[in-house]
Amino acid sequence: MSILIKAKKPFYSFDRNLEPVEKVRSGAELEIETYDCFENQIQSEDTEINKINWDRINPATGPVYVEEAKPGDILAVHINNIELANQGVMTTGPELGVMGHRVEEFTVKMIPLKDNKAVFNDRLKLPLNPMIGVIGVAPEEDPVSCGTPDRHGGNLDTTFITEGATVYFPVFAEGALFGLGDMHAAMGDGEIGVSGIEIPGKVSLKLEVIKGKTIKHPMVANEEGLAILVSAETLDEATKTAVEEMIDLLLPHTDLSLAELTMLMSAIGQTQISQVVDPKLTARFFVPKYFLDEYNIDIFS
């Protein structure tokens, strides 16, 4: 039976010193409720920017203590299902996102969901891509705001983090202290306007501790392949680190030389942008499943 964790008192920074709201064993199945990234403060397009408490942005539900998780382990998060509320919200404004230097006023748009579409206006209904923006574990050292991504996860804003995917995190603290929030009904790579379709919801997932393996950055596996997620001060740094870390992970599982694997990744690997609007920028490097299958590569087994 799944353990239900309600979005009662969220946290705003991933922190190894937080008191867990629940303690579970590896293999536990959970249902985690979430607020939207504004903690449901915006209910009308008339909402003014100065009416929002910006200290309550990107709330996460949790943290959950996983009893077997120790520093150096990997926490696998299997995302089984995402349920969305019936209405989301988008915002943009001055100094927000890529176009913030040209947008003159704070703008709110309420976006209802109907017939499995997001109703943007009378002409345009958008396909849904339910995904989780904030997800991670406690960092190694100081607390990190839920709005900032890093090696522990956090505000990764990655479209791959959706139903059917498994997200892998390096564990830095006893119990891992897992949490999530900031769901989107739809979001494009980059999240260029500083919001996707922000929406409350509920995630059904399973937590599993992997022993005897370690990773440096979050990774995501789905039916199409495997990606490593790296957040850094610049996209250049994030991209280059993602490529090098992935090649270092794959190389011992092949009979290829470094030069051969580099050429192969140049032919079939994909450098991709997750988001460009958070305090650190997130890039990913993706490797297709057919290559992993051909070489019988399972990094996490």
Wavefront OBJ file of the C-alpha trace (Angstrom):
o trace
v 0.000 0.000 0.000
v 1.247 3.485 -0.876
v 2.080 6.009 1.836
v 0.327 9.338 1.277
v 2.359 12.459 2.066
v 0.245 15.600 2.014
v 1.437 19.069 1.075
v 0.830 20.533 4.523
v 4.031 22.249 5.608
v 6.458 22.419 2.677
v 10.168 23.160 2.848
v 11.982 25.815 0.800
v 15.587 24.583 0.945
v 17.076 21.123 0.662
v 18.881 20.708 3.974
v 20.510 17.755 5.732
v 19.259 19.124 9.074
v 15.537 19.075 8.249
v 13.244 16.852 10.256
v 11.705 14.204 7.979
v 7.928 14.047 7.621
v 8.099 10.290 7.039
v 10.595 7.451 7.420
v 10.410 4.597 4.919
v 12.333 1.533 3.808
v 13.943 1.102 0.417
v 11.253 -0.096 -1.982
v 8.523 2.019 -0.391
v 5.760 3.306 -2.640
v 4.580 6.849 -1.960
v 1.945 9.306 -3.123
v 3.251 12.849 -2.673
v 0.961 15.871 -2.962
v 2.441 19.194 -4.093
v 1.578 22.861 -4.279
v 2.428 24.745 -7.454
v 5.638 26.779 -7.511
v 3.819 29.803 -6.005
v 2.394 27.663 -3.169
v -1.037 28.224 -4.774
v -0.879 31.960 -3.988
v -2.041 32.982 -7.480
v -5.716 32.271 -8.113
v -6.554 35.180 -10.426
v -5.070 37.029 -13.381
v -5.533 40.203 -11.332
v -2.828 39.100 -8.865
v -0.213 41.827 -8.393
v 3.461 41.013 -8.046
v 3.683 42.753 -4.671
v 0.873 40.546 -3.338
v 3.002 37.408 -3.696
v 5.196 36.243 -0.834
v 8.385 35.461 -2.740
v 9.807 33.630 0.279
v 7.254 30.888 -0.445
v 8.376 30.110 -4.002
v 9.203 26.564 -5.161
v 7.935 24.736 -2.066
v 8.766 21.042 -1.882
v 6.875 18.316 -0.027
v 8.882 16.228 2.421
v 11.572 15.452 3.216
v 11.319 11.667 3.308
v 13.994 9.710 5.176
v 14.932 6.418 3.475
v 16.372 4.182 6.173
v 18.968 2.302 4.124
v 20.333 5.412 2.337
v 23.894 6.366 3.287
v 26.324 8.924 1.816
v 27.858 7.467 -1.336
v 24.764 5.433 -2.253
v 22.345 6.176 -5.092
v 18.653 6.908 -4.566
v 16.509 5.733 -7.483
v 13.130 7.454 -7.824
v 10.740 5.525 -10.073
v 7.970 7.886 -11.229
v 4.854 5.807 -11.812
v 2.103 8.393 -12.211
v 1.483 12.158 -12.149
v -1.968 13.567 -11.413
v -2.626 17.226 -12.163
v -5.118 19.713 -10.740
v -7.679 21.196 -13.148
v -6.029 24.612 -13.521
v -2.504 25.955 -13.863
v -0.888 29.370 -14.014
v 1.880 31.082 -15.976
v 3.655 34.343 -15.229
v 6.372 36.536 -16.601
v 7.534 40.057 -15.985
v 10.414 42.529 -15.798
v 13.778 40.876 -15.124
v 12.209 37.421 -15.275
v 13.487 34.884 -17.770
v 15.207 35.436 -21.094
v 12.828 38.215 -22.237
v 12.600 39.997 -18.889
v 14.652 42.945 -20.165
v 11.850 43.735 -22.640
v 8.714 42.799 -20.700
v 7.363 45.922 -19.007
v 4.838 44.572 -16.492
v 4.131 41.499 -14.401
v 1.592 39.343 -16.258
v -0.445 36.397 -15.000
v -2.320 33.903 -17.163
v -4.625 31.280 -15.667
v -4.692 28.129 -17.802
v -7.498 25.595 -17.283
v -7.053 21.949 -18.243
v -9.822 20.403 -20.319
v -10.015 17.144 -22.278
v -6.358 16.399 -21.552
v -5.260 19.750 -23.028
v -4.115 23.042 -21.553
v -6.401 25.823 -22.799
v -3.999 28.675 -23.588
v -6.634 30.767 -25.406
v -9.733 30.367 -27.584
v -7.614 29.240 -30.536
v -4.885 27.179 -28.951
v -5.043 24.086 -26.746
v -1.648 22.694 -25.746
v -0.745 19.013 -25.326
v 0.111 18.125 -21.742
v 3.562 17.052 -20.637
v 3.201 16.487 -16.881
v 6.644 16.776 -15.301
v 8.352 17.560 -11.999
v 10.499 20.693 -11.719
v 11.924 20.418 -8.188
v 13.127 17.004 -7.064
v 16.129 15.901 -5.073
v 17.875 15.002 -1.854
v 19.745 16.885 0.871
v 23.020 18.422 -0.356
v 26.433 17.547 1.006
v 27.052 20.797 2.849
v 25.031 24.016 3.302
v 21.290 24.183 2.582
v 20.364 24.955 -1.033
v 17.199 26.844 -1.959
v 14.576 24.760 -3.743
v 14.868 27.251 -6.608
v 18.498 26.324 -7.298
v 19.649 23.120 -9.034
v 22.926 21.374 -8.274
v 24.428 17.912 -7.767
v 21.715 17.030 -5.230
v 18.922 17.812 -7.700
v 16.662 20.703 -6.721
v 15.121 22.901 -9.414
v 16.288 20.793 -12.354
v 13.290 21.788 -14.533
v 13.937 18.897 -16.911
v 11.191 17.647 -19.216
v 12.525 14.064 -18.937
v 11.401 13.918 -15.279
v 7.952 12.566 -16.021
v 5.828 9.420 -15.862
v 7.744 6.238 -16.616
v 11.154 7.762 -15.910
v 13.574 6.831 -13.155
v 15.660 9.613 -11.642
v 18.918 8.729 -9.889
v 20.480 10.951 -7.230
v 23.804 10.739 -5.423
v 23.141 10.447 -1.692
v 25.000 12.953 0.503
v 23.211 12.641 3.868
v 21.893 9.877 6.086
v 18.431 8.893 4.885
v 18.838 10.935 1.675
v 16.002 13.307 2.763
v 14.068 13.224 -0.494
v 11.465 15.781 -1.576
v 9.740 17.181 -4.638
v 7.490 19.993 -5.876
v 7.073 22.557 -8.679
v 5.063 20.413 -11.081
v 4.165 21.524 -14.591
v 1.287 20.570 -16.880
v 3.593 21.483 -19.767
v 7.002 23.100 -20.121
v 9.398 23.582 -22.993
v 13.115 22.909 -22.742
v 14.724 26.038 -21.341
v 11.597 27.336 -19.548
v 12.593 30.644 -21.151
v 9.840 32.792 -19.614
v 10.656 31.605 -16.046
v 7.491 29.497 -15.708
v 5.963 26.478 -17.347
v 2.295 25.811 -16.738
v 2.681 25.729 -12.948
v 0.190 23.434 -11.263
v -0.514 21.513 -8.053
v -0.768 17.756 -8.229
v 0.181 14.362 -6.880
v 3.038 12.025 -7.789
v 3.017 8.260 -7.297
v 6.537 6.849 -7.040
v 8.814 4.216 -5.574
v 12.090 4.922 -3.749
v 14.938 2.437 -4.018
v 18.442 2.600 -2.540
v 21.279 1.290 -4.734
v 24.388 0.137 -2.878
v 27.897 -0.330 -4.235
v 27.502 2.253 -6.997
v 28.039 5.997 -7.022
v 27.347 8.916 -9.355
v 28.361 12.568 -9.218
v 25.242 14.177 -10.750
v 21.549 13.321 -11.155
v 20.673 11.007 -14.033
v 17.383 10.128 -15.744
v 16.508 6.915 -17.561
v 13.429 6.400 -19.716
v 12.349 4.116 -22.551
v 14.418 6.174 -25.006
v 17.743 6.228 -23.175
v 19.813 7.756 -20.408
v 20.690 11.366 -19.592
v 23.002 13.009 -17.090
v 21.922 16.383 -15.659
v 24.540 18.976 -14.752
v 23.904 22.436 -13.312
v 26.558 25.157 -13.402
v 27.067 28.915 -13.628
v 27.091 28.758 -17.448
v 25.617 26.448 -20.067
v 29.094 25.941 -21.517
v 30.352 24.557 -18.221
v 27.226 22.455 -17.643
v 27.331 20.977 -21.151
v 31.024 20.124 -21.146
v 30.815 18.533 -17.702
v 27.751 16.483 -18.711
v 29.536 15.120 -21.791
v 32.729 14.231 -19.949
v 30.959 12.651 -16.974
v 28.782 10.503 -19.249
v 31.764 9.286 -21.268
v 33.635 8.449 -18.051
v 30.626 6.442 -16.849
v 30.193 4.524 -20.109
v 33.819 3.800 -20.997
v 34.439 0.938 -18.499
v 31.338 -0.856 -19.828
v 32.639 -1.013 -23.422
v 35.587 -2.402 -25.384
v 36.063 0.993 -27.040
v 38.991 3.360 -26.683
v 38.389 6.850 -25.363
v 38.787 8.206 -28.903
v 36.315 5.667 -30.332
v 33.705 6.341 -27.637
v 34.132 10.083 -28.138
v 33.526 9.678 -31.868
v 30.498 7.484 -31.193
v 28.990 9.992 -28.775
v 29.595 12.726 -31.325
v 27.509 10.686 -33.773
v 24.641 9.529 -31.531
v 24.774 11.491 -28.258
v 22.696 14.620 -27.756
v 23.614 17.738 -25.809
v 20.337 19.289 -24.623
v 19.182 22.246 -22.537
v 16.948 21.676 -19.515
v 16.581 25.246 -18.205
v 18.212 28.667 -18.587
v 16.369 30.720 -15.938
v 17.417 29.401 -12.510
v 20.367 30.648 -10.416
v 22.377 27.820 -12.009
v 21.731 26.651 -15.573
v 21.046 22.993 -16.344
v 22.174 21.015 -19.383
v 21.956 17.312 -20.078
v 23.764 14.801 -22.262
v 21.581 12.021 -23.640
v 22.580 8.569 -24.875
v 20.058 6.436 -26.813
v 18.876 3.112 -25.437
v 19.873 1.060 -28.480
v 23.552 1.753 -27.735
v 23.116 0.806 -24.076
v 21.312 -2.402 -25.081
v 23.924 -3.380 -27.672
v 26.699 -3.148 -25.094
v 24.525 -4.538 -22.255
v 25.173 -1.399 -20.214
v 23.265 -0.974 -16.973
v 25.199 1.502 -14.858
v 22.984 0.961 -11.837
v 22.839 -2.841 -11.591
l 1 2 3 4 5 6 7 8 9 10 11 12 13 14 15 16 17 18 19 20 21 22 23 24 25 26 27 28 29 30 31 32 33 34 35 36 37 38 39 40 41 42 43 44 45 46 47 48 49 50 51 52 53 54 55 56 57 58 59 60 61 62 63 64 65 66 67 68 69 70 71 72 73 74 75 76 77 78 79 80 81 82 83 84 85 86 87 88 89 90 91 92 93 94 95 96 97 98 99 100 101 102 103 104 105 106 107 108 109 110 111 112 113 114 115 116 117 118 119 120 121 122 123 124 125 126 127 128 129 130 131 132 133 134 135 136 137 138 139 140 141 142 143 144 145 146 147 148 149 150 151 152 153 154 155 156 157 158 159 160 161 162 163 164 165 166 167 168 169 170 171 172 173 174 175 176 177 178 179 180 181 182 183 184 185 186 187 188 189 190 191 192 193 194 195 196 197 198 199 200 201 202 203 204 205 206 207 208 209 210 211 212 213 214 215 216 217 218 219 220 221 222 223 224 225 226 227 228 229 230 231 232 233 234 235 236 237 238 239 240 241 242 243 244 245 246 247 248 249 250 251 252 253 254 255 256 257 258 259 260 261 262 263 264 265 266 267 268 269 270 271 272 273 274 275 276 277 278 279 280 281 282 283 284 285 286 287 288 289 290 291 292 293 294 295 296 297 298 299 300 301
